[in-house]
């Protein structure tokens, strides 16, 4: 196994990353995952700056997150990450969030696709990446193939305008913002009880898009979420429980 196959970074949870209860927010967790993934990809020579020279870039398709315990303000945490081979159209990346005693706080399995930067359409993962010696460590969660059901009649919804500040280096809305928009229709009690997030990203959003964040209860199994743009197109779906 390559010595760079598993990568880790340590952080101290900042005040800007927590909610009113002092717990780290779902969007901050996502942003930290993006940070370590990007730094690891740089070491492996396939981060977005390398790929953009070939008119390619990575896009996040799905994240399955399991939360055992929320890190809190000023807590020291370590995030481990490792990529795993999928097929020619999909790759996986695992994450583990650990406390100072190596207790597992959060795990995540993310699903990635490569797109052509100009056409914005999916393309086959390059041979250079497919041939890399990646980690043979097990996934932190089982790979999912099921779809999140489409929502027909929401119980609550909220309109949100995408800002330029929401965009990332791929020139579209950062995935962490989608989690923020979904959380807007939940109350603080629901957020504090959240232990599982399964979110699928289906379409890009850009500055100026009008997003409707919709939510519907799934009885005892959490809430179903759907983000739609001004054209009625679904940009993301999730089950939060």
Secondary structure, 3 states (H helix, E strand, C coil): CCCCCCEEEEEECCHHHECCCCEECHHHHHHHHHHHHHHHHHHCCCCHHHHHCCCEEEEEEEEEEEECCCCECCCEEEEEEEEECCCCCCEEEEEEEECCCCCEEEEEEEEEEEEECCCCCEECCCHHHHCCCCCCCCCCCCCCCCCCCCCCCCCEEEEEECCHHHECCCCCECHHHHHHHHHCCCCHHHHHCCCEEEEEECCCCCCCCEEEEEEEECHHHCEEEEEECCCCCEEEEEEEC
